[in-house]
């Protein structure tokens, strides 16, 4: 049993017998262009910013280390510092 010529079809003859066209016949096309809506631009920017936010750590370890060092100093924790910190916390929560 031979399976290389099923039904007497020779694939090389089919390729050799194809006729080729002689050009496009003078078809002219306009240059391609696209337009992006303002909504799509906003969504792309939001997607980009979300990626940056996902990559950014929630805790700034360097800043936490600096504050820990300041708190160790007994002179740093005075009534003025505590009052200023409390004011900033209250402003952050809108109180």
LOMIDREN-26242 format. One record per residue: x, y, z of N, C-alpha, C in turn; residue in one letter; residue number from 1. Coordinates in steps of 0.02 Angstrom, whole numbers, plus 50000, padded with zeros to 5 digits. Example, Ala and Ser with C-alpha at 12.3 -4.5 7.8 and 13.67 -1.06 7.14 Angstrom:
<marzas>
{marza {50660,49716,50390},{50615,49775,50390},{50660,49835,50390},"A",1}
{marza {50642,49888,50354},{50684,49947,50357},{50645,50002,50394},"S",2}
</marzas>
This chain:
<marzas>
{marza {50042,49941,50000},{50000,50000,50000},{50044,50062,50000},"X",1}
{marza {50030,50108,49955},{50069,50170,49951},{50024,50227,49972},"X",2}
{marza {50049,50269,50016},{50009,50326,50039},{50036,50392,50012},"X",3}
{marza {50089,50390,49974},{50118,50453,49949},{50079,50481,49890},"X",4}
{marza {50037,50442,49856},{49999,50467,49799},{49926,50445,49806},"X",5}
{marza {49894,50467,49858},{49824,50450,49868},{49782,50487,49815},"X",6}
{marza {49742,50450,49780},{49698,50480,49730},{49735,50508,49670},"X",7}
{marza {49799,50493,49660},{49836,50516,49603},{49852,50590,49603},"X",8}
{marza {49854,50622,49660},{49868,50694,49664},{49942,50703,49678},"X",9}
{marza {49974,50741,49637},{50044,50756,49647},{50048,50830,49668},"X",10}
{marza {50067,50845,49730},{50067,50914,49753},{50114,50959,49715},"X",11}
{marza {50168,50933,49687},{50215,50975,49649},{50184,50999,49584},"X",12}
{marza {50145,50959,49552},{50113,50980,49489},{50062,51035,49503},"X",13}
{marza {50027,51032,49558},{49978,51084,49574},{50012,51151,49584},"X",14}
{marza {50070,51152,49614},{50105,51215,49625},{50134,51241,49560},"X",15}
{marza {50159,51198,49518},{50190,51219,49456},{50139,51243,49405},"X",16}
{marza {50078,51220,49408},{50028,51237,49358},{49988,51300,49375},"X",17}
{marza {50002,51331,49431},{49963,51391,49449},{49984,51448,49406},"X",18}
{marza {49936,51490,49389},{49949,51549,49347},{49961,51609,49392},"X",19}
{marza {50006,51650,49374},{50022,51709,49413},{49991,51771,49380},"X",20}
{marza {49970,51818,49421},{49942,51879,49395},{49999,51927,49377},"X",21}
{marza {49985,51973,49333},{50036,52020,49309},{50028,52089,49341},"X",22}
{marza {50029,52094,49406},{50025,52158,49439},{49957,52170,49469},"X",23}
{marza {49948,52229,49496},{49886,52245,49531},{49837,52282,49487},"X",24}
{marza {49855,52301,49428},{49808,52334,49383},{49796,52407,49401},"X",25}
{marza {49842,52440,49430},{49836,52511,49445},{49792,52527,49505},"X",26}
{marza {49788,52483,49553},{49748,52496,49613},{49789,52542,49658},"X",27}
{marza {49757,52597,49679},{49791,52643,49724},{49754,52642,49791},"X",28}
{marza {49792,52645,49844},{49761,52644,49910},{49785,52703,49951},"X",29}
{marza {49742,52726,49994},{49759,52782,50038},{49803,52756,50095},"X",30}
{marza {49843,52798,50124},{49884,52775,50180},{49839,52756,50239},"X",31}
{marza {49861,52706,50276},{49824,52683,50334},{49826,52735,50389},"X",32}
{marza {49772,52739,50427},{49771,52785,50483},{49723,52758,50536},"X",33}
{marza {49735,52778,50598},{49691,52758,50653},{49677,52820,50694},"X",34}
{marza {49623,52817,50731},{49608,52870,50778},{49589,52838,50845},"X",35}
{marza {49615,52867,50898},{49603,52841,50965},{49560,52891,51002},"X",36}
{marza {49507,52867,51032},{49461,52911,51067},{49492,52936,51132},"X",37}
{marza {49464,52990,51157},{49488,53018,51221},{49477,52967,51277},"X",38}
{marza {49422,52931,51274},{49408,52880,51325},{49461,52825,51325},"X",39}
{marza {49481,52804,51265},{49532,52752,51260},{49599,52777,51286},"X",40}
{marza {49615,52840,51273},{49677,52869,51299},{49676,52872,51375},"X",41}
{marza {49619,52891,51404},{49612,52893,51477},{49619,52823,51507},"X",42}
{marza {49589,52774,51474},{49594,52705,51499},{49666,52680,51495},"X",43}
{marza {49702,52697,51442},{49772,52677,51435},{49814,52709,51490},"X",44}
{marza {49802,52773,51504},{49839,52806,51557},{49823,52776,51625},"X",45}
{marza {49760,52760,51637},{49740,52728,51700},{49773,52659,51707},"X",46}
{marza {49776,52622,51653},{49809,52556,51653},{49883,52563,51669},"X",47}
{marza {49915,52613,51639},{49986,52625,51651},{49998,52644,51724},"X",48}
{marza {49957,52690,51751},{49965,52712,51820},{49951,52655,51869},"X",49}
{marza {49904,52611,51852},{49890,52554,51896},{49950,52508,51898},"X",50}
{marza {49983,52499,51842},{50044,52458,51841},{50098,52486,51885},"X",51}
{marza {50107,52552,51883},{50157,52585,51925},{50138,52577,51998},"X",52}
{marza {50074,52586,52015},{50051,52580,52084},{50060,52509,52110},"X",53}
{marza {50049,52459,52066},{50058,52389,52086},{50132,52373,52101},"X",54}
{marza {50177,52406,52065},{50248,52393,52074},{50278,52432,52133},"X",55}
{marza {50244,52485,52155},{50270,52526,52208},{50251,52495,52275},"X",56}
{marza {50300,52488,52320},{50284,52460,52386},{50241,52507,52427},"X",57}
{marza {50197,52479,52469},{50153,52519,52510},{50190,52554,52567},"X",58}
{marza {50244,52524,52590},{50281,52551,52647},{50349,52573,52622},"X",59}
{marza {50367,52635,52639},{50433,52660,52621},{50480,52643,52678},"X",60}
{marza {50518,52590,52670},{50561,52564,52723},{50613,52615,52745},"X",61}
{marza {50639,52655,52698},{50690,52704,52716},{50661,52758,52761},"X",62}
{marza {50600,52780,52748},{50568,52831,52789},{50551,52803,52858},"X",63}
{marza {50528,52741,52861},{50512,52710,52924},{50575,52704,52967},"X",64}
{marza {50630,52685,52937},{50693,52679,52974},{50715,52747,53002},"X",65}
{marza {50707,52800,52963},{50725,52867,52988},{50683,52887,53048},"X",66}
{marza {50618,52874,53044},{50573,52893,53098},{50588,52851,53161},"X",67}
{marza {50604,52787,53152},{50622,52746,53210},{50683,52773,53245},"X",68}
{marza {50732,52796,53206},{50792,52824,53236},{50776,52889,53274},"X",69}
{marza {50732,52930,53247},{50713,52992,53280},{50676,52978,53345},"X",70}
{marza {50632,52927,53345},{50594,52911,53405},{50639,52886,53461},"X",71}
{marza {50693,52853,53444},{50740,52829,53495},{50771,52886,53534},"X",72}
{marza {50777,52944,53504},{50806,53003,53537},{50753,53032,53584},"X",73}
{marza {50771,53036,53647},{50724,53061,53698},{50706,53134,53687},"X",74}
{marza {50750,53174,53659},{50737,53244,53647},{50687,53256,53589},"X",75}
{marza {50680,53207,53546},{50635,53215,53489},{50561,53215,53510},"X",76}
{marza {50544,53172,53558},{50475,53167,53581},{50461,53220,53633},"X",77}
{marza {50448,53280,53610},{50430,53335,53654},{50358,53355,53639},"X",78}
{marza {50327,53396,53680},{50256,53414,53669},{50243,53446,53600},"X",79}
{marza {50289,53486,53575},{50279,53518,53510},{50276,53465,53453},"X",80}
{marza {50320,53417,53455},{50321,53365,53403},{50258,53323,53407},"X",81}
{marza {50238,53305,53467},{50177,53265,53476},{50116,53303,53452},"X",82}
{marza {50112,53367,53468},{50056,53408,53447},{50053,53416,53371},"X",83}
{marza {50111,53427,53340},{50114,53434,53267},{50093,53369,53232},"X",84}
{marza {50115,53313,53260},{50097,53248,53231},{50023,53236,53238},"X",85}
{marza {49994,53252,53296},{49923,53243,53306},{49883,53287,53258},"X",86}
{marza {49906,53349,53247},{49872,53394,53200},{49873,53366,53130},"X",87}
{marza {49929,53338,53108},{49934,53310,53041},{49888,53250,53033},"X",88}
{marza {49884,53209,53084},{49840,53150,53081},{49768,53173,53076},"X",89}
{marza {49749,53222,53115},{49680,53247,53114},{49663,53278,53046},"X",90}
{marza {49710,53314,53016},{49699,53343,52950},{49691,53288,52897},"X",91}
{marza {49730,53236,52904},{49726,53181,52855},{49658,53147,52857},"X",92}
{marza {49627,53144,52916},{49560,53113,52922},{49504,53165,52917},"X",93}
{marza {49521,53228,52907},{49471,53280,52898},{49435,53299,52962},"X",94}
{marza {49470,53293,53017},{49440,53310,53082},{49462,53379,53102},"X",95}
</marzas>
